[in-house]
Amino acid sequence: MADRPLRVAVLVDRLSNELEVLYPIWRLREEGMEVRVLTRDGRPPGPGENGMLMEKYIQADGTIADARADDYDAVVCPGGFSPDFLRTLPEVKEFVARMDAQGKVVAAICHGAWIPISAGIVRGRRLTSVPRIRDDVENAGAEWVDEEVVRDRNLITSRRPPDLGAFCRAIIAALQERAR
């Protein structure tokens, strides 16, 4: 890892929460990390859940199906309605499960927790999310808590946009620990 910047994949689809996509991308790039936006088809993500045309600010760097866990140090799963589309795709579940199996950072905010849930990696772990999906978290075998950010080993979760500062600080800290 020392011979290249830390690499982060951000999984995006239509109707993602714009703040939960853009803030981590810009904050992680500010730290010198290489952030790649991955979509299901390699095309721009389309409008966000609040109507913002995100392709004015970000472009897709590739497809989720072509992503290899060996090439990344972290994956970020933003919320909005996007995770409901993405969590059904086998390539998304496989990518996130492999990232977790390799001990790499898996970060999810708001409804983004649906992706690690569907990837089958939350059983026996402690996490947070938007309260609306608390039942999904608990039914997947995880302990749900109402905190701005929760780190359980390599899994980092947060609740909603006002928690983005703490969420990004936790991701950065975990990646810096891995780089040492």
Number of C-alpha atoms within 10 A of each C-alpha: 11 7 5 8 14 22 20 23 25 25 28 30 28 22 23 30 29 21 18 24 24 15 15 22 22 13 17 19 16 10 11 12 19 17 23 21 24 25 25 22 14 17 16 22 24 19 18 22 16 12 13 15 17 20 14 10 8 15 17 20 16 18 18 23 17 13 15 13 20 11 12 19 23 26 26 28 28 32 32 25 17 24 28 19 16 24 19 14 16 12 18 23 20 18 20 29 22 17 22 23 12 13 15 23 25 27 27 29 29 25 26 32 32 28 31 26 22 23 22 16 21 23 15 11 17 20 26 27 28 19 16 11 17 20 12 17 25 18 12 19 17 20 16 19 17 14 13 20 24 22 20 11 14 20 24 24 32 32 27 24 20 12 17 20 14 15 25 21 15 19 24 19 11 19 20 11 9 15 12 7
